[in-house]
């Protein structure tokens, strides 16, 4: 059994998608569709812009989806590789969940681009810059970090909070919340045996209750969005289980904004269903690295360049 997985924030880099656009008209078509949907030259920003602009979450989110969908559309157009024929599940990390749903024909590309632009803008507006923070706690597992965040929350002032945001892999948990509370959690983690506690270069505290204004904005937007049953079951971040129910997907996409990304559990759940191979479609290879740490005997590869696409087509024919 096979699953296709889709990267989230942190996988972006200037120049991504350029080689795909030069090699495949299907990729060019996707980038044009996203630019048209957003009334923005996002592709130029991705390929020639500044890291600072690309790293603005309102740009990062649709840009990463565009690269993933350029790969998916090229697989279909060049190799007649259709997801429902060659995979059993799709999953994505945070914004990658939207890419997964688009790949599984649950959402249209132009719709997803607009949703992700709004998601990014709403997340940025939810908390003023500098008020929130995120940090990676390395060397401790989720139960230890959960205990640390509970202790940190008893030591904060003015009701500040910190919570686990991403359960990425064994020994890699990301926490999110008010900057002061995150700093306390980092100190506690180091004192309790973490190898490192590293503040992340992000502009907002994602996946915690401070994102509730963004969740409210997404709930309103998703209420008016047509969501079709995905042609391949989606393993959702919030539940770490598969679903094809559009109403449940709509609800989970809202909950995902403030909820923890249960990536480690999602990978393990897919393996327990019989998945032996995961293929990351899009920019970078972050998720492939995490899968190898979570389930060492699950084969995993990243496909994001023309050469990798050609090799995957040959393999799946």
PyMOL commands that set and color helices and strands:
alter all, ss='L'
color gray80, all
select helices_A, chain A and resi 18-23+25-38+42-48+51-54+57-79+83-86+96-103+109-126+142-154+179-191+209-223+246-258+263-272+286-294+306-316
alter helices_A, ss='H'
color red, helices_A
select strands_A, chain A and resi 2-6+89-92+132-138+162-169+172-178+196-199+233-235+242-243+277-281+299-303
alter strands_A, ss='S'
color yellow, strands_A
deselect
rebuild
show_as cartoon
